Amino acid sequence: MYRPLIGLTCSVHYDERNWKFDRAYDANVIAIEQAGGLPVLVPSTLQGDTLRAIYERLDGVLLPGGGDVDPEIYHAQQHAKTILVDRQRDETEMQMTRWAVAENLPVFGICRGHQVFNVALGGTLVQDIPSSITTDLRHDIVDNEPRSLRLHHVDIAPQSKLADVLGATRVVVNSLHHQSIEKTADGLLVTAYAPDGVIEAVEVPEHPFALTVQWHPEDMIEDDEAMRRLFRAFVEAAANRHA
């Protein structure tokens, strides 16, 4: 199989000297590589012609986890719990999302990427689950717990692409987030829910692969074949797009 180029967007990090770095979570890089793709890091500070030139060389886009989306983008006041906002990253990822959806380029969103994807297409977010939703379900780990810790199950729509890829209509997942999708963007199909009603996955019908999940499958590939299949399906769609 052709090894497709998969662009992974980076976050911006400042060290103790206030030096600025682009940063990516290595588990995503490993997951793409193991699935047969060639991971390419895309700085979130790029705009305009440079971003478009890089995008046009990619076979797929991965929108990874990270900080919160700027609520100004979806016309909301910033909640006190909304943190680590990076407007430039928001704009870079949302532009790539819109291009990918419009041009049938495979795109896969994880956690923040799931939320960015929805906002890019016109949706809104719950800015803080604990203060906005009455639930006994845990959606985030605490200090010293592994990122792979399974916290709850999700129910998946039987006829969805997600169910087809995972080979299941219920999976148990990890969870590392305090925000979630509120209003779903027009054109998106909700394909998975947590037991408390939090939206756990969406996809674009008829698109080769435009799918996002709220959990972190990259942290579960070591012992979960279904999560490995999710990355393989994305990479395969990207290879097919290249062909």
SEFITI-252852 format. One record per residue (C-alpha): x, y, z; residue number from 1; residue in three letters. Coordinates in steps of 0.25 Angstrom, whole numbers, padded with zeros to 4 digits. Layout:
// residues N
@east->X&north->Y&up->Z&resi->NUM&resn->ALA $
...
***
This chain:
// residues 243
@east->0000&north->0000&up->0000&resi->1&resn->MET $
@east->0004&north->0014&up->-0003&resi->2&resn->TYR $
@east->0008&north->0021&up->0010&resi->3&resn->ARG $
@east->0000&north->0034&up->0010&resi->4&resn->PRO $
@east->0005&north->0047&up->0016&resi->5&resn->LEU $
@east->-0003&north->0050&up->0029&resi->6&resn->ILE $
@east->-0002&north->0064&up->0034&resi->7&resn->GLY $
@east->-0003&north->0066&up->0049&resi->8&resn->LEU $
@east->-0005&north->0080&up->0054&resi->9&resn->THR $
@east->0003&north->0085&up->0065&resi->10&resn->CYS $
@east->0001&north->0093&up->0078&resi->11&resn->SER $
@east->0009&north->0105&up->0082&resi->12&resn->VAL $
@east->0018&north->0103&up->0095&resi->13&resn->HIS $
@east->0026&north->0113&up->0102&resi->14&resn->TYR $
@east->0037&north->0108&up->0111&resi->15&resn->ASP $
@east->0043&north->0115&up->0124&resi->16&resn->GLU $
@east->0051&north->0125&up->0116&resi->17&resn->ARG $
@east->0038&north->0128&up->0108&resi->18&resn->ASN $
@east->0044&north->0122&up->0095&resi->19&resn->TRP $
@east->0033&north->0118&up->0086&resi->20&resn->LYS $
@east->0032&north->0103&up->0080&resi->21&resn->PHE $
@east->0023&north->0095&up->0072&resi->22&resn->ASP $
@east->0019&north->0083&up->0079&resi->23&resn->ARG $
@east->0012&north->0070&up->0076&resi->24&resn->ALA $
@east->0007&north->0058&up->0084&resi->25&resn->TYR $
@east->0016&north->0046&up->0081&resi->26&resn->ASP $
@east->0005&north->0036&up->0083&resi->27&resn->ALA $
@east->-0002&north->0041&up->0070&resi->28&resn->ASN $
@east->0011&north->0041&up->0062&resi->29&resn->VAL $
@east->0013&north->0026&up->0066&resi->30&resn->ILE $
@east->-0001&north->0022&up->0063&resi->31&resn->ALA $
@east->-0001&north->0028&up->0049&resi->32&resn->ILE $
@east->0013&north->0021&up->0046&resi->33&resn->GLU $
@east->0008&north->0008&up->0052&resi->34&resn->GLN $
@east->-0005&north->0009&up->0043&resi->35&resn->ALA $
@east->0004&north->0011&up->0031&resi->36&resn->GLY $
@east->0004&north->0026&up->0029&resi->37&resn->GLY $
@east->0015&north->0036&up->0028&resi->38&resn->LEU $
@east->0013&north->0046&up->0039&resi->39&resn->PRO $
@east->0016&north->0061&up->0036&resi->40&resn->VAL $
@east->0016&north->0072&up->0046&resi->41&resn->LEU $
@east->0008&north->0084&up->0042&resi->42&resn->VAL $
@east->0011&north->0097&up->0050&resi->43&resn->PRO $
@east->-0001&north->0104&up->0055&resi->44&resn->SER $
@east->0005&north->0117&up->0053&resi->45&resn->THR $
@east->0004&north->0116&up->0038&resi->46&resn->LEU $
@east->-0006&north->0124&up->0030&resi->47&resn->GLN $
@east->-0010&north->0127&up->0015&resi->48&resn->GLY $
@east->-0002&north->0122&up->0003&resi->49&resn->ASP $
@east->0008&north->0114&up->0012&resi->50&resn->THR $
@east->-0003&north->0106&up->0019&resi->51&resn->LEU $
@east->-0010&north->0103&up->0006&resi->52&resn->ARG $
@east->0003&north->0099&up->-0001&resi->53&resn->ALA $
@east->0006&north->0089&up->0011&resi->54&resn->ILE $
@east->-0009&north->0084&up->0011&resi->55&resn->TYR $
@east->-0009&north->0081&up->-0004&resi->56&resn->GLU $
@east->0003&north->0071&up->-0002&resi->57&resn->ARG $
@east->-0005&north->0064&up->0009&resi->58&resn->LEU $
@east->-0013&north->0051&up->0007&resi->59&resn->ASP $
@east->-0020&north->0053&up->0021&resi->60&resn->GLY $
@east->-0021&north->0062&up->0033&resi->61&resn->VAL $
@east->-0021&north->0058&up->0047&resi->62&resn->LEU $
@east->-0027&north->0068&up->0057&resi->63&resn->LEU $
@east->-0021&north->0064&up->0071&resi->64&resn->PRO $
@east->-0025&north->0068&up->0085&resi->65&resn->GLY $
@east->-0021&north->0080&up->0093&resi->66&resn->GLY $
@east->-0026&north->0093&up->0099&resi->67&resn->GLY $
@east->-0040&north->0099&up->0098&resi->68&resn->ASP $
@east->-0045&north->0106&up->0086&resi->69&resn->VAL $
@east->-0047&north->0121&up->0086&resi->70&resn->ASP $
@east->-0062&north->0123&up->0089&resi->71&resn->PRO $
@east->-0062&north->0136&up->0082&resi->72&resn->GLU $
@east->-0062&north->0128&up->0069&resi->73&resn->ILE $
@east->-0076&north->0121&up->0072&resi->74&resn->TYR $
@east->-0081&north->0135&up->0078&resi->75&resn->HIS $
@east->-0081&north->0131&up->0093&resi->76&resn->ALA $
@east->-0075&north->0138&up->0105&resi->77&resn->GLN $
@east->-0063&north->0131&up->0111&resi->78&resn->GLN $
@east->-0066&north->0122&up->0123&resi->79&resn->HIS $
@east->-0056&north->0123&up->0135&resi->80&resn->ALA $
@east->-0052&north->0109&up->0132&resi->81&resn->LYS $
@east->-0048&north->0111&up->0118&resi->82&resn->THR $
@east->-0033&north->0110&up->0117&resi->83&resn->ILE $
@east->-0021&north->0109&up->0108&resi->84&resn->LEU $
@east->-0028&north->0116&up->0097&resi->85&resn->VAL $
@east->-0019&north->0118&up->0084&resi->86&resn->ASP $
@east->-0027&north->0126&up->0074&resi->87&resn->ARG $
@east->-0016&north->0124&up->0063&resi->88&resn->GLN $
@east->-0017&north->0109&up->0065&resi->89&resn->ARG $
@east->-0032&north->0110&up->0064&resi->90&resn->ASP $
@east->-0032&north->0117&up->0051&resi->91&resn->GLU $
@east->-0021&north->0108&up->0045&resi->92&resn->THR $
@east->-0029&north->0095&up->0048&resi->93&resn->GLU $
@east->-0042&north->0101&up->0045&resi->94&resn->MET $
@east->-0037&north->0105&up->0031&resi->95&resn->GLN $
@east->-0031&north->0091&up->0029&resi->96&resn->MET $
@east->-0044&north->0085&up->0033&resi->97&resn->THR $
@east->-0053&north->0093&up->0023&resi->98&resn->ARG $
@east->-0043&north->0090&up->0012&resi->99&resn->TRP $
@east->-0043&north->0075&up->0015&resi->100&resn->ALA $
@east->-0058&north->0074&up->0016&resi->101&resn->VAL $
@east->-0061&north->0082&up->0003&resi->102&resn->ALA $
@east->-0050&north->0074&up->-0004&resi->103&resn->GLU $
@east->-0052&north->0060&up->0001&resi->104&resn->ASN $
@east->-0039&north->0059&up->0007&resi->105&resn->LEU $
@east->-0039&north->0049&up->0019&resi->106&resn->PRO $
@east->-0039&north->0056&up->0033&resi->107&resn->VAL $
@east->-0039&north->0050&up->0046&resi->108&resn->PHE $
@east->-0042&north->0058&up->0059&resi->109&resn->GLY $
@east->-0038&north->0054&up->0073&resi->110&resn->ILE $
@east->-0044&north->0061&up->0086&resi->111&resn->CYS $
@east->-0040&north->0075&up->0083&resi->112&resn->ARG $
@east->-0040&north->0072&up->0069&resi->113&resn->GLY $
@east->-0054&north->0066&up->0070&resi->114&resn->HIS $
@east->-0059&north->0080&up->0076&resi->115&resn->GLN $
@east->-0051&north->0088&up->0066&resi->116&resn->VAL $
@east->-0057&north->0080&up->0054&resi->117&resn->PHE $
@east->-0071&north->0084&up->0059&resi->118&resn->ASN $
@east->-0068&north->0098&up->0062&resi->119&resn->VAL $
@east->-0061&north->0100&up->0048&resi->120&resn->ALA $
@east->-0074&north->0095&up->0041&resi->121&resn->LEU $
@east->-0083&north->0104&up->0050&resi->122&resn->GLY $
@east->-0086&north->0097&up->0063&resi->123&resn->GLY $
@east->-0084&north->0101&up->0077&resi->124&resn->THR $
@east->-0078&north->0095&up->0090&resi->125&resn->LEU $
@east->-0081&north->0093&up->0104&resi->126&resn->VAL $
@east->-0070&north->0100&up->0111&resi->127&resn->GLN $
@east->-0069&north->0092&up->0124&resi->128&resn->ASP $
@east->-0077&north->0079&up->0126&resi->129&resn->ILE $
@east->-0076&north->0079&up->0141&resi->130&resn->PRO $
@east->-0082&north->0092&up->0143&resi->131&resn->SER $
@east->-0092&north->0091&up->0131&resi->132&resn->SER $
@east->-0097&north->0076&up->0131&resi->133&resn->ILE $
@east->-0103&north->0068&up->0142&resi->134&resn->THR $
@east->-0095&north->0055&up->0142&resi->135&resn->THR $
@east->-0089&north->0045&up->0151&resi->136&resn->ASP $
@east->-0080&north->0040&up->0139&resi->137&resn->LEU $
@east->-0065&north->0044&up->0139&resi->138&resn->ARG $
@east->-0060&north->0050&up->0126&resi->139&resn->HIS $
@east->-0046&north->0053&up->0131&resi->140&resn->ASP $
@east->-0035&north->0046&up->0138&resi->141&resn->ILE $
@east->-0028&north->0052&up->0150&resi->142&resn->VAL $
@east->-0013&north->0053&up->0154&resi->143&resn->ASP $
@east->-0005&north->0040&up->0153&resi->144&resn->ASN $
@east->-0016&north->0032&up->0145&resi->145&resn->GLU $
@east->-0012&north->0027&up->0132&resi->146&resn->PRO $
@east->-0017&north->0033&up->0119&resi->147&resn->ARG $
@east->-0022&north->0019&up->0115&resi->148&resn->SER $
@east->-0031&north->0018&up->0127&resi->149&resn->LEU $
@east->-0045&north->0014&up->0122&resi->150&resn->ARG $
@east->-0055&north->0022&up->0129&resi->151&resn->LEU $
@east->-0068&north->0019&up->0122&resi->152&resn->HIS $
@east->-0075&north->0013&up->0110&resi->153&resn->HIS $
@east->-0080&north->0019&up->0097&resi->154&resn->VAL $
@east->-0092&north->0014&up->0089&resi->155&resn->ASP $
@east->-0090&north->0015&up->0074&resi->156&resn->ILE $
@east->-0100&north->0016&up->0063&resi->157&resn->ALA $
@east->-0101&north->0003&up->0056&resi->158&resn->PRO $
@east->-0101&north->0008&up->0042&resi->159&resn->GLN $
@east->-0090&north->0018&up->0044&resi->160&resn->SER $
@east->-0076&north->0018&up->0038&resi->161&resn->LYS $
@east->-0070&north->0018&up->0052&resi->162&resn->LEU $
@east->-0078&north->0005&up->0055&resi->163&resn->ALA $
@east->-0073&north->-0001&up->0042&resi->164&resn->ASP $
@east->-0059&north->0002&up->0045&resi->165&resn->VAL $
@east->-0059&north->-0002&up->0060&resi->166&resn->LEU $
@east->-0067&north->-0015&up->0057&resi->167&resn->GLY $
@east->-0076&north->-0011&up->0069&resi->168&resn->ALA $
@east->-0087&north->-0003&up->0074&resi->169&resn->THR $
@east->-0082&north->-0001&up->0088&resi->170&resn->ARG $
@east->-0068&north->0001&up->0093&resi->171&resn->VAL $
@east->-0061&north->0005&up->0106&resi->172&resn->VAL $
@east->-0053&north->0017&up->0105&resi->173&resn->VAL $
@east->-0043&north->0027&up->0112&resi->174&resn->ASN $
@east->-0047&north->0041&up->0114&resi->175&resn->SER $
@east->-0039&north->0054&up->0116&resi->176&resn->LEU $
@east->-0047&north->0066&up->0113&resi->177&resn->HIS $
@east->-0056&north->0076&up->0120&resi->178&resn->HIS $
@east->-0063&north->0082&up->0108&resi->179&resn->GLN $
@east->-0072&north->0075&up->0098&resi->180&resn->SER $
@east->-0081&north->0078&up->0086&resi->181&resn->ILE $
@east->-0094&north->0086&up->0089&resi->182&resn->GLU $
@east->-0100&north->0089&up->0076&resi->183&resn->LYS $
@east->-0096&north->0080&up->0065&resi->184&resn->THR $
@east->-0092&north->0087&up->0052&resi->185&resn->ALA $
@east->-0102&north->0085&up->0040&resi->186&resn->ASP $
@east->-0098&north->0074&up->0031&resi->187&resn->GLY $
@east->-0091&north->0066&up->0043&resi->188&resn->LEU $
@east->-0097&north->0052&up->0047&resi->189&resn->LEU $
@east->-0096&north->0049&up->0062&resi->190&resn->VAL $
@east->-0091&north->0034&up->0063&resi->191&resn->THR $
@east->-0088&north->0032&up->0077&resi->192&resn->ALA $
@east->-0092&north->0036&up->0091&resi->193&resn->TYR $
@east->-0087&north->0034&up->0105&resi->194&resn->ALA $
@east->-0098&north->0029&up->0115&resi->195&resn->PRO $
@east->-0100&north->0043&up->0120&resi->196&resn->ASP $
@east->-0103&north->0049&up->0106&resi->197&resn->GLY $
@east->-0090&north->0055&up->0103&resi->198&resn->VAL $
@east->-0087&north->0054&up->0088&resi->199&resn->ILE $
@east->-0075&north->0045&up->0086&resi->200&resn->GLU $
@east->-0074&north->0044&up->0071&resi->201&resn->ALA $
@east->-0079&north->0051&up->0058&resi->202&resn->VAL $
@east->-0076&north->0048&up->0043&resi->203&resn->GLU $
@east->-0080&north->0054&up->0030&resi->204&resn->VAL $
@east->-0089&north->0045&up->0022&resi->205&resn->PRO $
@east->-0084&north->0042&up->0008&resi->206&resn->GLU $
@east->-0070&north->0047&up->0011&resi->207&resn->HIS $
@east->-0059&north->0037&up->0009&resi->208&resn->PRO $
@east->-0054&north->0039&up->0023&resi->209&resn->PHE $
@east->-0058&north->0051&up->0032&resi->210&resn->ALA $
@east->-0060&north->0045&up->0045&resi->211&resn->LEU $
@east->-0057&north->0050&up->0059&resi->212&resn->THR $
@east->-0057&north->0044&up->0073&resi->213&resn->VAL $
@east->-0057&north->0051&up->0087&resi->214&resn->GLN $
@east->-0048&north->0040&up->0094&resi->215&resn->TRP $
@east->-0033&north->0038&up->0091&resi->216&resn->HIS $
@east->-0031&north->0025&up->0083&resi->217&resn->PRO $
@east->-0016&north->0028&up->0081&resi->218&resn->GLU $
@east->-0015&north->0024&up->0096&resi->219&resn->ASP $
@east->-0021&north->0011&up->0094&resi->220&resn->MET $
@east->-0015&north->0005&up->0082&resi->221&resn->ILE $
@east->-0005&north->-0004&up->0090&resi->222&resn->GLU $
@east->-0016&north->-0013&up->0095&resi->223&resn->ASP $
@east->-0029&north->-0010&up->0087&resi->224&resn->ASP $
@east->-0030&north->-0015&up->0073&resi->225&resn->GLU $
@east->-0043&north->-0007&up->0070&resi->226&resn->ALA $
@east->-0035&north->0006&up->0073&resi->227&resn->MET $
@east->-0024&north->0001&up->0063&resi->228&resn->ARG $
@east->-0034&north->-0001&up->0053&resi->229&resn->ARG $
@east->-0039&north->0013&up->0054&resi->230&resn->LEU $
@east->-0025&north->0018&up->0050&resi->231&resn->PHE $
@east->-0023&north->0008&up->0039&resi->232&resn->ARG $
@east->-0037&north->0012&up->0033&resi->233&resn->ALA $
@east->-0033&north->0026&up->0033&resi->234&resn->PHE $
@east->-0019&north->0024&up->0027&resi->235&resn->VAL $
@east->-0025&north->0014&up->0017&resi->236&resn->GLU $
@east->-0035&north->0025&up->0013&resi->237&resn->ALA $
@east->-0023&north->0035&up->0011&resi->238&resn->ALA $
@east->-0016&north->0025&up->0002&resi->239&resn->ALA $
@east->-0029&north->0023&up->-0006&resi->240&resn->ASN $
@east->-0030&north->0038&up->-0007&resi->241&resn->ARG $
@east->-0016&north->0039&up->-0013&resi->242&resn->HIS $
@east->-0019&north->0028&up->-0023&resi->243&resn->ALA $
***
